[in-house]
Amino acid sequence: MIPDFFQSPDAVNHTVLWKSIIGLFIVLFATFVGVEVRVGNEDEES
């Protein structure tokens, strides 16, 4: 009943876990960079 594609569920779970962690890190990094750029632009205008 289990297809050959899913013979190693542990490897799939680790891959999904690492992709989730890397994606979360990218989102947090982009958020902080966006806030930094916005604060930098406000400082230049005033």
Secondary structure, DSSP 8 states (H G I E B T S, - for coil): ---GGGS-HHHHHHHHHHHHHHHHHHHHHHHHHHHHHHHHHHHHH-
